[in-house]
């Protein structure tokens, strides 16, 4: 049973639904698994708790 963990900044529920469906479909197609065998966990981190290149994402938003 595959378990997929996605670490990302917050996204809408609709976007997560679409991604979960497409990831599940890929496992169905490639591995021949039933949909119920695929588990997906979304681990969302707010922009104040994530940095890239030494700059918090929340600060990058302010620059744009």
LOVEXSE-724646 format. One record per residue (C-alpha): residue number from 1; residue in three letters; x, y, z. Coordinates in steps of 0.1 Angstrom, whole numbers, m for minus. Layout:
% LOVEXSE-724646
   nr  rest      x      y      z
  NUM   ALA      X      Y      Z
...
This chain:
% LOVEXSE-724646
   nr  rest      x      y      z
    1   UNK      0      0      0
    2   UNK     17     32    m11
    3   UNK     17     62     12
    4   UNK     24     96     m4
    5   UNK     33    126     18
    6   UNK     31    161      2
    7   UNK     48    189     20
    8   UNK     36    223      8
    9   UNK     24    257     17
   10   UNK    m14    259     22
   11   UNK    m36    253     m9
   12   UNK    m73    252    m15
   13   UNK    m93    221     m8
   14   UNK   m103    219    m45
   15   UNK    m66    219    m55
   16   UNK    m58    191    m30
   17   UNK    m88    171    m43
   18   UNK    m76    174    m78
   19   UNK    m40    165    m69
   20   UNK    m51    135    m48
   21   UNK    m72    122    m77
   22   UNK    m44    125   m102
   23   UNK    m18    109    m79
   24   UNK    m42     81    m72
   25   UNK    m49     76   m109
   26   UNK    m11     74   m115
   27   UNK     m8     45    m90
   28   UNK    m38     28   m105
   29   UNK    m23     31   m140
   30   UNK     13     22   m131
   31   UNK      9     m3   m104
   32   UNK    m26    m17   m111
   33   UNK    m37     m9    m76
   34   UNK    m73     m3    m64
   35   UNK    m79     33    m54
   36   UNK    m84     23    m18
   37   UNK    m48     11    m16
   38   UNK    m34     46    m21
   39   UNK    m30     69      9
   40   UNK    m21    106      6
   41   UNK    m11    129     34
   42   UNK    m10    167     30
   43   UNK     14    183     54
   44   UNK      9    221     51
   45   UNK     32    246     65
   46   UNK     23    283     68
   47   UNK     45    308     51
   48   UNK     58    320     84
   49   UNK     72    286     91
   50   UNK     90    279     58
   51   UNK    121    296     44
   52   UNK    140    293     11
   53   UNK    175    309      6
   54   UNK    174    322     41
   55   UNK    142    342     36
   56   UNK    108    333     51
   57   UNK     81    328     25
   58   UNK     59    353     43
   59   UNK     87    379     37
   60   UNK     89    370      0
   61   UNK     52    376     m3
   62   UNK     57    412     10
   63   UNK     84    418    m16
   64   UNK     62    409    m45
